[in-house]
Amino acid sequence: MVAIDTSSAAAIASVMMSRTWATIDELLGAVLDRTVTRAELREFVIAQWNAKRFAFRAGAIAAWVPKVAALAERAGVTHHGRPDQPICPSRHLFGDDASVAARLVFDPPNSPERPEPIEFHTHPVESVIVVLRGGGSYQMCHRDAAGRDVVVNVPLEAGSVVCFPGDIVHTIECGAEGVETLNITDRLNQPAWRDDPTLQNTGPAASPDFARAADPPPGAPTVPYTGFAAARLPGLL
């Protein structure tokens, strides 16, 4: 994997593969059909990230929900999160260390009993996050056109899609109803089971490098995605 400057989210070397998708719906449909390779997913995510076009609107959510629900019925569940955070159930739908993987994740809203939000962190994998229901916002560290470190805020609702490369500092803020997402990664990236004897966990064992806490660059301002996103380039979404 290409090393990434997480303090500045510098451009990541990428050469687009010959295969491209005309819409985000076409890509997501191919992922659910399990016809997308790790290399193809990586190149898509990195190219979109470098082009500063990493948030999309999917129109086919209603058509995918039954398929995702059918996969979830057969999937093992992992409950994760720190004791002071809401319990987050995650269902591993498909994929392993050598192939594109997907998890169905529900991040509940915070409560007085479990008030702590999800901290800024990184994952070692390329990710595409699809909102199936609920809402909130994603914050991701990047660089603006002037080369300044910024935190880009992307509002989320059903149909929202965001993507980002491995080792990018980010977090998610959940709305009042929480947010359910389909988390697609270029390989298995499985959270650890929550240390709670009342919860039954049947999902895969944790990935040793699932995530690490990481703060945004000091003083980085938060900017809206609408003002940050660049114009569309040929061959990109």
C-alpha positions in Angstrom: 0.0 0.0 0.0 1.2 3.5 -0.8 2.2 5.5 2.3 -0.1 8.4 3.0 0.7 11.7 4.7 -2.1 11.7 7.2 -1.3 15.1 8.6 -2.0 16.8 5.2 -3.8 14.2 3.2 -1.4 14.8 0.3 -2.2 13.4 -3.1 -1.7 9.6 -3.4 0.0 8.1 -6.4 -2.6 6.5 -8.7 -3.0 5.2 -12.2 -6.6 4.6 -13.1 -7.4 1.0 -14.2 -9.0 0.5 -17.6 -12.3 -0.3 -16.0 -14.5 2.6 -14.9 -18.1 3.1 -13.8 -20.5 5.6 -15.3 -22.4 6.2 -12.0 -21.9 5.4 -8.3 -24.9 3.1 -8.5 -23.2 1.1 -11.2 -20.1 0.7 -8.9 -22.2 -0.3 -5.9 -24.2 -2.8 -7.8 -21.0 -4.4 -9.0 -19.7 -4.6 -5.5 -22.9 -6.3 -4.3 -22.6 -8.7 -7.3 -19.0 -9.3 -6.1 -17.4 -8.5 -9.5 -15.2 -5.7 -8.3 -11.5 -6.6 -7.5 -9.4 -5.1 -4.7 -7.2 -3.3 -7.3 -10.3 -1.8 -9.0 -11.8 -0.5 -5.7 -8.5 0.9 -4.6 -7.9 2.8 -7.8 -11.4 4.2 -7.8 -11.2 5.5 -4.2 -7.7 7.0 -4.6 -8.5 8.6 -8.0 -11.7 10.2 -6.6 -9.9 11.3 -3.4 -7.0 13.0 -5.4 -9.6 14.7 -7.6 -11.4 16.1 -4.5 -14.6 14.4 -5.5 -15.3 11.8 -2.9 -19.0 12.3 -1.9 -21.9 11.1 -4.1 -25.6 10.5 -4.2 -26.9 7.0 -5.0 -30.3 6.6 -6.4 -30.7 2.8 -6.2 -30.8 2.4 -2.4 -34.3 1.0 -2.3 -33.4 -1.7 -4.8 -30.3 -2.8 -2.8 -31.9 -2.9 0.7 -33.6 -6.3 0.2 -30.3 -7.8 -1.1 -28.3 -6.3 1.8 -31.0 -7.5 4.3 -30.8 -11.1 2.9 -27.0 -11.1 3.3 -27.4 -9.7 6.8 -29.7 -12.5 7.9 -27.0 -15.1 7.3 -24.2 -12.9 8.7 -22.4 -13.1 12.1 -22.8 -10.0 14.3 -20.1 -8.1 16.1 -20.9 -5.6 18.8 -18.2 -3.0 19.2 -17.3 0.4 20.7 -15.8 1.5 24.0 -17.9 1.1 27.2 -18.7 4.9 27.2 -20.0 4.8 23.6 -23.3 3.4 22.3 -23.3 -0.3 21.4 -22.6 -0.5 17.6 -23.7 -3.8 15.9 -21.8 -4.8 12.7 -22.7 -7.7 10.4 -20.0 -9.1 8.1 -21.7 -9.7 4.8 -18.8 -11.0 2.6 -15.1 -10.7 1.8 -11.9 -11.8 3.4 -8.2 -10.7 3.6 -7.8 -11.3 -0.1 -11.0 -9.7 -1.5 -13.4 -6.8 -1.3 -15.4 -7.0 1.9 -18.6 -5.4 3.2 -20.2 -4.9 6.6 -23.6 -3.6 7.6 -23.1 -1.2 10.5 -25.5 0.7 12.7 -24.1 3.6 14.7 -26.7 4.7 17.3 -27.0 8.2 18.5 -25.3 9.1 21.8 -27.3 8.9 25.0 -26.8 10.2 28.6 -25.7 6.8 29.6 -23.2 6.5 26.8 -22.3 10.1 25.8 -19.0 9.7 24.1 -18.9 10.3 20.3 -16.8 8.3 17.9 -13.3 9.7 18.0 -11.2 10.8 15.0 -9.3 7.7 13.8 -7.9 5.9 10.7 -8.3 2.6 9.0 -5.6 0.8 6.9 -8.0 0.1 4.0 -9.7 1.9 1.2 -13.3 2.6 2.1 -16.6 3.3 0.4 -19.4 4.2 2.9 -23.1 4.0 1.8 -25.8 5.4 4.0 -28.9 3.1 4.0 -31.0 5.0 6.6 -30.6 7.7 9.2 -28.1 10.5 8.8 -25.4 12.6 10.4 -22.1 13.8 8.9 -18.7 12.6 8.0 -15.5 14.6 8.7 -12.4 13.8 6.8 -8.9 15.5 6.8 -7.7 16.7 3.4 -5.9 19.7 1.8 -7.7 22.5 0.0 -6.7 24.1 -3.3 -4.3 26.4 -1.4 -2.6 23.5 0.3 -4.0 24.1 3.8 -5.0 21.2 6.0 -8.7 21.2 6.5 -11.5 19.0 7.9 -14.1 18.5 5.2 -17.7 18.1 6.5 -20.0 15.9 4.4 -23.7 15.8 5.4 -25.2 12.3 5.4 -28.7 11.1 4.6 -30.1 7.9 3.0 -28.4 7.6 -0.4 -25.2 9.5 0.6 -21.9 7.8 -0.4 -18.4 8.8 0.7 -15.1 7.3 -0.1 -11.6 7.7 1.3 -8.2 5.9 1.2 -6.5 4.1 4.0 -4.9 6.0 6.8 -7.1 9.1 6.3 -8.1 10.8 9.6 -11.9 10.8 9.8 -14.9 10.4 12.1 -18.7 10.1 11.8 -21.3 12.1 13.8 -24.7 10.4 14.1 -28.0 12.2 13.8 -30.9 11.8 16.2 -31.9 8.4 14.6 -28.4 7.1 14.3 -27.0 6.0 10.9 -27.0 2.6 9.2 -24.2 2.2 6.6 -22.9 -0.4 4.2 -19.1 -0.2 4.7 -17.2 -1.5 1.7 -13.4 -2.0 2.0 -10.7 -3.4 -0.2 -10.2 -6.2 2.2 -11.6 -7.5 5.5 -11.3 -4.9 8.3 -13.1 -6.3 11.3 -13.6 -4.5 14.6 -13.0 -6.2 17.9 -15.8 -7.7 20.0 -17.0 -5.4 22.7 -16.0 -6.5 26.2 -19.5 -7.1 27.5 -20.7 -10.6 28.6 -24.3 -9.8 27.9 -23.7 -9.4 24.2 -23.5 -12.4 21.9 -20.8 -12.0 19.2 -20.7 -14.4 16.2 -18.8 -12.3 13.7 -15.2 -12.9 12.4 -12.2 -12.4 14.7 -10.9 -8.8 14.9 -8.4 -7.5 12.3 -5.3 -6.7 14.2 -5.0 -3.4 12.5 -8.7 -2.4 12.4 -8.3 1.2 13.5 -6.1 3.6 15.4 -7.0 6.9 17.1 -5.6 10.0 15.3 -6.3 13.7 15.7 -6.7 16.2 12.8 -3.8 18.6 12.2 -3.7 21.3 14.8 -5.8 24.4 13.8 -7.3 22.7 10.7 -10.6 24.5 10.0 -13.8 22.7 9.2 -15.1 23.4 5.7 -18.2 22.2 3.9 -17.8 19.7 1.1 -19.9 21.8 -1.3 -17.3 24.5 -1.2 -14.4 22.1 -1.2 -15.2 19.7 -4.0 -13.5 20.2 -7.4 -15.1 20.1 -10.8 -15.6 16.7 -12.4 -12.7 15.4 -14.5 -13.0 13.0 -17.5 -13.1 9.4 -16.4 -14.2 10.2 -12.8 -17.5 10.5 -11.0 
